[in-house]
Amino acid sequence: MIVIINSFSFLEMGLSEELIKKNKIKIVSPERVKLTFPLIQDKNLFLEDFTHDNIMTICQSLERNLDIDLFVANGEENIPIAGLLNEKLGLSSSFMQSIAFTDKYIMRTLVGNKVKQPNFIAVDNIDNIIDYFQSKEPHTYILKPRSQSSAIGIHVVSTLEEIRELPETLNNYIMEDFVNYNTMLTSDGIASRGKPIIFSVHEYGEKITESMMHSRYATVSTSHLYATSHSVIDDLLAQTSLVLEVLSTSEYPVPYHFEWFYNSTSHDLFFCEGATRFGGAEIPKLIDCAFDIDIKQCYWDMLLNESNLSTKVVVEPNYYATAFLSYRRRGIVKKLPTRKSTEWLEKYTCYVKQGDRLKEPKNAVENIFNAVFKVKNHEDTGEKIKKCVDMLETEVSIVE
């Protein structure tokens, strides 16, 4: 039996009802998602108190009463819990892997010089940051939590004055050199035994830290490099393989999401960070639209039936898909897009409703709506993004 520590709704999880019924599975989820799940009572366990302590207690109780082969978690915050349970109960030696993929300092230290990456140090207080800053030539640095995602808690500093304005509680951070890049790329797929099985590349339309400050939206797309500079795709596959070889030790399949800084002039790639989860920003849907691969379904098929593990699959896109993510802004929601205006999209999800009072977003996942579309030629992407912008500007009204 496999115990899944699940953080998401049934649809977000991507595990079909058919697979749940025919496999030995126990799904441990927060109570808040109960209404989204099919009524398969013997397979589901919903916890009102979905905290690490309670998850650990419940899972240890399950282990005493069931024949469990593996614990897995799909939420980044619970991956170390699954790894610890596997290690402690002798099911899999995956604890170090789970820590390596959730602690940026350990991750980057283990990767070492296998691939290019920015210079970095661990910092725990403002004095650490000032000392490091003063020991170097004038430079811009990025500060980010060792364990966090979605651009949460990131600070960019270039002067002592900016450093002294940082929060006093700043700890468990890494401080890294700002890399001169113009595109953030991601490599996404499924890996097993330290090797990629499925591999795909996406790109952000603008740096997330900048889009949150200067734009009302962000975009993530199937990379145009498939059509314009395939050698970069090949290089990224090779470098993704090197990182997986170092960090991924488990014998069972895992999803992966890696982020890379790319300089299109020098063609340099720098490793930013990675995780053993599916990428956010609708990346699983982008893979479905562009490559005709339901990556979540593939993952569960491989995890539940080892015979479905295949040799490396390097796929080419049939389409170029884009996710348009509209940031929230302060005020009361007065108007939202109509069903008719969103019918052309492959996927549309609205996270607010009329009458809601919104605050300024604190991270990249606090959105008004997400929209996904696809085009046959990547050159047509800009026109469709403009159509999404028009929808955001003319059909969304938020009044302070």
C-alpha positions, 0 to 999 in steps of 0.5 A, spaced: 500 500 500 502 507 498 500 512 503 499 519 499 500 525 504 496 530 499 495 537 500 490 539 494 483 538 491 481 532 487 482 535 481 489 538 482 491 532 485 491 529 478 489 522 480 483 518 477 478 515 481 479 509 477 486 508 479 484 510 486 479 504 486 483 499 483 490 500 487 492 499 494 492 507 496 490 511 502 490 518 501 491 523 507 488 530 506 486 536 509 478 536 511 478 543 507 478 539 500 473 533 502 468 535 498 472 535 492 473 528 493 469 522 490 466 518 496 471 512 496 471 512 504 476 506 505 481 510 501 480 517 504 482 520 510 481 527 512 484 531 517 481 537 520 488 538 524 493 538 518 499 539 521 506 536 521 505 533 528 498 530 526 500 527 520 506 524 523 502 521 528 496 518 523 501 516 518 505 512 524 498 509 526 497 507 519 503 503 519 502 499 525 495 497 522 497 496 514 502 493 510 505 500 507 510 500 502 511 507 501 509 514 503 509 520 498 507 527 499 505 532 493 505 538 497 513 541 498 511 543 505 510 535 507 515 532 502 520 531 508 515 528 512 514 523 507 521 522 507 522 521 514 517 516 515 520 512 509 527 512 512 524 511 519 520 505 517 525 502 513 521 503 506 526 507 502 532 511 503 529 518 501 530 522 507 536 526 504 533 526 498 527 530 501 531 535 505 536 536 499 530 538 494 526 542 500 532 546 503 535 551 498 542 551 501 543 544 502 541 543 495 545 548 492 551 545 496 550 538 494 550 540 487 556 544 487 560 545 481 556 540 477 553 545 473 554 553 474 550 556 479 550 563 483 555 564 489 551 563 495 552 563 503 547 561 508 545 567 513 541 568 519 541 575 521 542 582 518 549 582 521 551 576 517 548 580 510 552 586 512 559 582 513 558 579 507 556 585 503 562 589 505 567 583 504 565 583 496 566 588 491 559 592 490 554 588 487 546 586 487 544 580 491 538 576 492 536 574 499 531 568 499 528 563 504 532 556 504 525 553 504 519 557 500 516 557 493 512 562 489 517 568 490 515 568 497 520 572 502 525 574 496 529 581 497 533 584 492 539 589 495 544 593 492 546 598 498 547 598 505 541 602 506 537 597 503 540 591 507 538 595 514 531 596 511 530 588 511 526 585 517 529 584 523 527 577 523 530 575 517 533 568 518 534 561 515 536 565 508 541 564 503 544 570 500 546 569 492 549 573 487 545 577 482 546 573 475 545 577 469 540 574 465 534 575 461 530 569 461 527 564 467 527 557 464 524 551 467 525 544 466 519 540 468 518 532 468 518 526 471 525 522 474 526 515 476 533 513 479 536 520 478 534 520 471 529 524 467 524 520 464 519 526 461 523 532 460 520 539 458 522 546 458 518 553 459 519 560 460 517 566 464 515 572 460 518 577 465 522 576 471 517 574 477 520 579 482 519 584 477 513 583 474 510 583 481 513 590 482 511 593 475 506 589 472 499 586 473 500 579 470 505 574 469 506 569 463 509 562 463 510 559 456 512 553 452 519 555 451 520 558 444 527 555 444 524 549 441 523 553 435 529 558 435 535 555 439 534 547 440 541 547 442 539 550 449 534 545 450 539 540 449 544 543 454 538 544 459 536 536 458 544 535 460 544 539 466 538 537 468 540 530 468 546 532 472 542 535 478 538 529 478 544 525 478 546 528 484 540 530 488 535 524 486 536 517 490 530 514 490 528 508 486 521 510 485 519 516 480 518 523 482 516 529 479 521 535 478 521 542 477 527 546 476 528 553 475 534 556 471 537 563 469 539 564 462 542 569 458 541 569 451 547 573 449 552 569 452 548 563 452 550 561 460 545 557 464 545 558 471 542 553 476 537 557 481 533 551 485 529 545 484 523 541 487 520 534 487 513 537 485 510 539 479 511 546 477 506 551 479 503 557 474 499 551 471 505 548 468 502 541 468 496 544 464 501 547 459 505 540 458 498 537 457 496 542 451 503 543 448 506 535 448 499 532 449 502 529 456 497 528 462 503 529 466 500 528 473 496 521 470 503 519 468 506 520 474 501 516 478 501 510 473 508 510 474 508 510 481 503 505 482 505 500 476 513 500 475 512 496 469 509 503 466 516 506 467 519 507 460 526 509 458 527 517 457 522 520 453 524 527 450 518 530 447 517 536 442 511 540 443 506 540 438 503 547 440 506 552 444 502 553 451 501 559 455 499 561 462 496 568 464 496 569 471 493 576 473 495 579 480 490 581 485 490 588 487 487 592 493 480 593 493 473 590 492 471 586 486 466 589 482 466 585 475 469 579 473 470 576 466 464 572 463 463 565 461 463 567 454 469 571 454 473 565 456 470 560 452 476 560 447 481 558 453 484 551 454 483 552 462 480 558 466 480 559 473 478 565 477 480 565 484 475 571 487 468 573 486 464 579 486 464 583 492 470 580 495 475 585 498 482 584 496 489 586 499 495 587 495 499 580 493 504 578 497 506 572 493 506 570 485 500 565 487 495 570 489 491 571 483 485 574 480 484 569 475 489 564 471 488 563 463 491 557 459 491 558 451 495 554 446 497 556 439 500 552 433 506 557 432 510 561 438 510 567 434 502 568 435 503 567 443 504 575 443 497 576 440 493 571 445 497 575 451 494 581 449 487 578 448 488 576 456 491 583 458 485 586 454 480 581 458 484 583 465 483 591 463 476 591 460 472 585 464 475 586 471 473 592 475 476 592 482 475 599 486 478 601 492 
